[in-house]
């Protein structure tokens, strides 16, 4: 009985309320849930100096996939940093700070050797 009363008290305050009651608190204040956004970040690939990295390349990281959003060219240091966007929106598209991926199709003269960084 006292556990139920404790649960009821937690529902009174938005910071301790369960999801259902938190959404009720939000409706009272005209606050609505935002739509999920898509994760973005960068990858680092290595290759021959001057090798192109085109936009639209797909990179797989486990069950997740990311698409390059801009083109780049491998610099004198043998690396290129390319911006990417996740294919899944919301938390599903997030990765850890260091996750290694592979190109879904052969990217001519490029090897993905550096980890994806905070996508």
C-alpha positions in Angstrom: 0.0 0.0 0.0 2.8 2.5 0.9 4.7 1.6 -2.3 1.6 2.6 -4.3 1.4 5.9 -2.4 5.1 6.5 -3.1 4.5 5.9 -6.8 1.6 8.4 -6.8 3.8 11.0 -5.2 6.5 10.5 -7.9 3.9 11.2 -10.6 3.1 14.7 -9.2 6.5 16.0 -10.2 7.6 16.1 -13.8 11.2 15.1 -13.0 10.2 11.9 -11.3 7.0 11.0 -13.3 6.7 8.0 -15.5 6.4 8.6 -19.3 2.6 8.6 -19.3 2.3 11.2 -16.5 5.3 13.2 -17.8 3.4 13.6 -21.1 0.3 14.8 -19.1 2.5 17.4 -17.4 3.7 18.5 -20.8 0.2 18.8 -22.3 -0.8 21.1 -19.4 2.1 23.4 -20.5 1.5 23.1 -24.2 4.8 21.2 -24.7 4.9 18.5 -27.3 7.4 15.8 -28.1 9.8 16.8 -30.9 10.3 14.5 -33.9 13.5 12.4 -33.9 16.5 14.0 -35.8 19.1 12.2 -37.8 22.6 11.9 -36.4 25.5 13.4 -38.3 29.3 13.4 -37.9 32.5 12.7 -39.8 34.5 9.7 -40.9 38.2 9.5 -41.7 39.3 7.4 -44.6 42.8 6.8 -46.0 43.9 6.3 -49.5 46.3 7.4 -52.3 46.9 11.2 -52.3 44.4 12.9 -54.6 41.9 10.0 -54.6 38.4 11.3 -54.7 35.8 10.5 -52.0 32.3 11.1 -53.5 29.1 12.1 -51.8 26.6 9.2 -51.5 29.0 6.5 -50.4 27.4 4.1 -47.8 29.4 3.1 -44.7 28.2 0.1 -42.6 28.9 0.0 -38.9 27.5 -3.2 -37.6 23.7 -3.0 -38.2 23.9 0.8 -38.7 24.6 2.6 -42.0 25.8 6.1 -42.8 26.0 8.0 -46.1 28.6 10.6 -47.0 27.1 14.0 -47.6 29.9 15.8 -49.3 32.8 14.9 -51.6 36.4 15.1 -50.5 39.9 14.3 -51.7 42.7 12.5 -50.0 45.3 15.0 -48.8 49.1 14.8 -48.6 48.8 13.0 -45.2 46.9 10.1 -47.0 43.6 10.9 -45.2 40.3 12.5 -45.9 37.6 13.6 -43.4 34.1 13.2 -44.9 30.8 14.3 -43.3 28.2 11.6 -43.0 24.5 11.3 -42.0 22.9 8.3 -40.4 20.2 6.3 -42.2 18.2 5.8 -39.0 16.8 8.8 -37.1 16.7 9.2 -33.3 18.9 7.4 -30.9 19.1 4.4 -33.2 21.6 6.2 -35.4 24.0 7.1 -32.7 27.3 5.3 -32.3 30.0 5.2 -29.6 32.8 7.7 -29.8 34.9 5.2 -31.7 33.2 2.7 -34.1 34.9 1.1 -37.1 33.0 0.8 -40.3 33.4 -0.5 -43.9 32.3 0.9 -47.2 29.2 -0.9 -48.5 30.5 -0.6 -52.1 34.0 -0.4 -53.2 35.2 3.2 -52.8 38.0 3.5 -55.4 41.4 4.0 -53.7 39.9 4.5 -50.2 40.2 2.4 -47.1 38.1 3.2 -44.0 40.8 2.8 -41.3 39.9 5.5 -38.7 36.8 5.2 -36.5 33.6 7.0 -36.9 33.7 9.9 -34.5 30.6 10.8 -32.4 28.0 10.5 -35.1 
